[in-house]
Amino acid sequence: MAIYQSAHWQFRRGMLELLVLLCLLPATFESTMTKTEFYLLIDEVIEAAPGIIIGDESLSAILTWDSLAVIGFISALDKRLQLSVTARALSEARTVQDLVALASARLVG
């Protein structure tokens, strides 16, 4: 009986350690994406066809870049890149390249 209890507690301890590790995974690994994927993310946020954003656009020229798109963009950065941007930094962005600069820490290639 003592051997069973010992094995049972070792199993429970192992499961607890695995649970703790799984909880730490999102904070441990940073997500990244390429610039092309980032442009596609913006396409998705502004509800445009994939490939519309190519990187040289002014945000004022994008008709669907509005307050709802800004909220969607902040949410997408948080969800997909685990990246937080301040409203102030985002309000100062004037071009797609400004948005790229905000996410540059998580963009590769």
C-alpha positions in Angstrom: 0.0 0.0 0.0 2.9 2.4 0.8 4.3 1.9 -2.7 1.0 2.7 -4.3 0.6 5.9 -2.2 4.2 6.9 -3.1 3.6 6.4 -6.8 0.2 8.2 -6.6 1.8 11.3 -5.0 4.7 11.2 -7.5 2.1 11.2 -10.3 0.1 14.1 -8.7 3.3 16.1 -8.2 4.3 15.5 -11.9 0.9 16.6 -13.1 1.1 19.7 -10.9 4.5 20.5 -12.4 3.2 20.0 -15.9 0.2 22.3 -15.2 2.5 25.0 -13.9 4.7 24.7 -17.0 1.7 24.9 -19.3 0.5 28.1 -17.5 3.9 29.6 -18.1 4.2 28.8 -21.8 2.4 31.8 -23.2 4.6 34.1 -21.2 7.7 32.2 -22.0 7.5 32.2 -25.8 7.1 35.3 -27.8 5.2 35.2 -31.0 6.6 36.7 -34.2 5.5 37.3 -37.7 6.9 38.5 -41.0 6.1 41.9 -42.5 3.9 40.2 -45.1 1.9 38.5 -42.3 1.7 41.8 -40.5 0.2 43.4 -43.6 -2.3 40.6 -43.9 -3.2 41.2 -40.3 -3.9 44.8 -41.1 -6.0 43.6 -44.1 -8.0 41.4 -41.7 -8.5 44.2 -39.2 -9.8 46.7 -41.8 -11.9 43.9 -43.4 -10.1 44.2 -46.7 -9.2 41.5 -49.2 -5.8 39.8 -48.5 -3.0 41.7 -50.2 -4.6 45.2 -50.2 -2.1 46.6 -47.7 1.4 46.6 -49.2 3.2 48.8 -46.7 3.3 52.3 -48.3 -0.2 53.5 -47.4 -1.1 56.5 -45.3 -3.6 55.5 -42.6 -5.8 58.5 -43.5 -6.1 57.0 -47.1 -7.5 53.8 -45.7 -11.3 54.4 -45.5 -11.9 51.7 -43.0 -9.1 52.7 -40.6 -11.5 54.1 -37.9 -11.9 53.7 -34.2 -13.2 50.2 -34.5 -10.2 49.2 -36.6 -7.9 50.8 -34.0 -9.5 48.7 -31.3 -9.2 45.6 -33.5 -5.6 46.3 -34.3 -4.7 46.7 -30.6 -6.6 43.4 -29.8 -4.8 41.6 -32.7 -1.4 42.8 -31.6 -2.1 41.6 -28.1 -3.6 38.2 -29.1 -1.2 37.3 -32.0 2.0 38.9 -30.9 1.5 39.3 -27.2 2.4 42.9 -27.8 0.8 45.9 -26.0 0.8 49.3 -27.6 -0.4 52.5 -25.9 -3.3 54.4 -27.4 -1.0 57.4 -27.5 1.6 55.6 -29.6 -1.1 54.4 -31.9 -2.7 57.8 -32.2 0.7 59.2 -33.4 0.9 56.6 -36.2 0.2 58.2 -39.6 1.3 55.4 -42.0 1.4 51.6 -42.2 5.1 51.9 -41.7 4.4 53.6 -38.4 2.4 50.6 -37.4 5.3 48.4 -38.5 7.6 50.4 -36.3 5.2 49.8 -33.3 5.4 46.1 -33.8 9.1 45.9 -35.0 10.2 44.1 -31.8 8.1 41.0 -33.0 8.5 41.2 -36.7 11.1 39.0 -38.5 12.5 39.1 -41.9 
